[in-house]
Amino acid sequence: MIPGSDKRSKHRLKIIKAALTLTLLCCVVPFTSHAQLKPGDKASDIVLPDTAGKWQKLSDHKGLVTLVDFWASWCSPCRMYNKEFRYWNRHFGPRGFAIFGVSVDRNYYPWLAAIQADSITWMQVNDTKEFKGVMLAYKAHALPAKILLDSSLHVVAVDVSSYRFEQLIDSVLKVYGR
């Protein structure tokens, strides 16, 4: 027996197990069904506390084209969108557009700090149930998640590119906006 060959065998076995696990994940996960909201679906109401602890409803945005933004203070890609959202809020807001931000932060203070640091001025609510609360009801399985709703709170688009969202917001506002 060659000295150290037992260690090499164990190492090779670990590599083989890892490769098999990765293969299973690559082959099985894409076939698991994560049903998503589809255009035309009616959005369920969201009722959650805002930064002051006052309960806010998504249904209060009926009549506005609304972007529901699921995010968290610890999610870097989520935070990167806030610059675009500030522009959309300023540019499209007067035409009947609103953003309804739903944070899934468990802790209140990082959420408030992120709102301040990112200069967020649109409606913000917090769901401390993280992925088991409103995100689950909305069939959103990862962050960031963005859902565009028409003025009747029906889904127009789910998680398309920022450029496409901007085009859709403009188009929907031409039909439903002020």
C-alpha atoms as one frame of an Amber mdcrd trajectory, in Angstrom:
protein
   0.000   0.000   0.000   1.301   3.434  -0.945   1.548   5.875   1.990  -1.201
   8.538   1.833  -3.232   6.661  -0.799  -6.095   6.217   1.675  -6.297  10.020
   2.044  -6.355  10.419  -1.746  -9.157   7.874  -2.037 -11.235   9.713   0.540
 -10.578  12.998  -1.240 -11.581  11.510  -4.603 -14.736  10.095  -3.032 -15.643
  13.554  -1.705 -15.097  15.039  -5.167 -17.274  12.366  -6.773 -20.045  12.950
  -4.206 -19.893  16.699  -4.803 -20.024  16.191  -8.587 -23.026  13.872  -8.279
 -24.817  16.361  -6.017 -24.127  19.189  -8.463 -25.340  17.041 -11.376 -28.557
  16.235  -9.515 -29.136  19.897  -8.709 -28.525  20.952 -12.299 -30.850  18.294
 -13.673 -33.608  18.205 -11.072 -34.048  21.829  -9.984 -34.990  23.179 -13.435
 -37.813  20.636 -13.596 -39.315  21.566 -10.239 -42.282  23.811 -10.712 -42.201
  27.253  -9.152 -45.440  28.663 -10.496 -45.199  32.408 -10.875 -47.777  35.089
 -11.271 -48.605  35.604 -14.908 -49.791  38.671 -16.799 -53.517  39.076 -16.238
 -53.509  37.500 -12.754 -55.200  39.572 -10.044 -52.702  40.641  -7.394 -53.762
  39.814  -3.861 -53.807  42.652  -1.378 -50.765  43.342   0.747 -51.374  44.791
   4.203 -48.170  45.454   6.153 -46.720  48.118   8.468 -44.772  51.055   7.044
 -41.727  52.745   8.578 -43.911  54.471  11.183 -45.757  51.249  12.090 -48.955
  52.323  10.301 -50.676  49.588   8.290 -50.605  50.207   4.537 -52.572  48.415
   1.820 -51.572  47.765  -1.753 -55.270  48.134  -2.628 -54.979  51.828  -1.714
 -52.920  52.122  -4.920 -55.863  51.032  -7.079 -56.096  53.543  -9.890 -52.304
  53.807 -10.136 -49.913  51.745 -12.226 -47.857  50.180  -9.436 -44.515  48.441
  -9.236 -44.344  46.015  -6.303 -40.700  45.698  -5.338 -39.630  42.867  -3.005
 -36.231  43.677  -1.532 -34.030  43.617   1.588 -31.360  45.876   3.035 -28.778
  43.058   2.810 -29.517  42.340  -0.892 -26.972  44.252  -3.016 -28.781  43.714
  -6.350 -31.997  44.986  -4.726 -30.277  48.121  -3.531 -28.802  48.802  -6.974
 -32.312  49.152  -8.432 -33.179  52.030  -6.098 -31.395  54.595  -8.291 -33.573
  53.584 -11.259 -36.661  53.528  -9.052 -35.945  57.092  -7.926 -35.874  58.160
 -11.584 -39.063  56.220 -12.410 -40.803  57.679  -9.368 -39.921  61.249 -10.420
 -40.493  60.714 -14.142 -43.645  58.557 -14.119 -45.176  59.498 -10.740 -47.043
  62.566 -12.012 -48.612  60.370 -14.715 -50.149  57.916 -12.222 -47.268  55.582
 -11.307 -46.360  54.412  -7.805 -43.867  52.051  -6.224 -44.870  49.817  -3.325
 -41.683  48.518  -1.686 -41.944  45.343   0.378 -38.886  44.687   2.499 -38.309
  41.200   3.876 -35.826  42.384   6.487 -36.259  40.689   9.850 -34.616  43.604
  11.619 -36.178  47.050  11.630 -33.047  49.218  11.910 -31.080  47.959   8.875
 -34.260  48.416   6.824 -34.657  52.031   7.977 -30.952  52.707   7.422 -31.175
  51.381   3.849 -34.218  53.540   3.126 -32.330  56.604   4.303 -29.034  55.695
   2.604 -30.758  55.013  -0.736 -32.979  58.138  -0.525 -36.153  56.082  -0.906
 -39.233  58.306  -0.911 -41.907  55.869  -2.111 -44.130  53.673   0.063 -42.208
  51.104   2.089 -43.662  48.282   4.144 -41.946  45.446   5.966 -42.729  41.726
   6.136 -40.609  40.109   8.845 -41.752  36.656   7.700 -39.200  36.986   4.886
 -39.840  34.419   2.151 -42.702  32.753   4.026 -45.012  35.778   4.055 -46.184
  37.977   1.202 -43.404  36.763  -1.092 -44.794  33.240  -0.837 -48.310  34.493
  -1.594 -46.914  36.335  -4.623 -44.940  33.260  -5.717 -41.712  35.253  -5.605
 -38.853  32.891  -4.771 -35.792  35.145  -4.847 -34.691  38.725  -4.389 -34.969
  41.127  -6.012 -38.495  40.465  -7.300 -40.439  43.081  -9.232 -44.068  42.900
 -10.317 -45.730  45.575 -12.441 -49.480  45.992 -11.889 -51.984  47.952 -13.941
 -54.401  50.395 -12.328 -56.848  47.542 -11.542 -54.020  45.681  -9.738 -53.692
  42.995 -12.403 -50.214  41.714 -13.258 -48.640  43.251 -16.353 -45.115  41.813
 -15.999 -42.923  39.895 -13.565 -39.146  40.319 -13.257 -38.310  41.564 -16.727
 -35.237  43.694 -17.399 -35.148  47.288 -16.161 -35.206  48.572 -19.731 -38.278
  46.460 -20.491 -39.972  47.573 -17.252 -39.440  51.200 -18.217 -41.005  50.575
 -21.639 -43.926  48.724 -20.061 -44.524  51.428 -17.450 -44.643  54.045 -20.191
 -47.006  51.929 -22.341 -49.347  51.044 -19.474 -49.469  54.684 -18.338 -50.568
  55.695 -21.834 -53.607  53.447 -21.361 -54.287  53.723 -17.608 -52.388  56.821
 -16.511 -53.447  60.395 -15.962
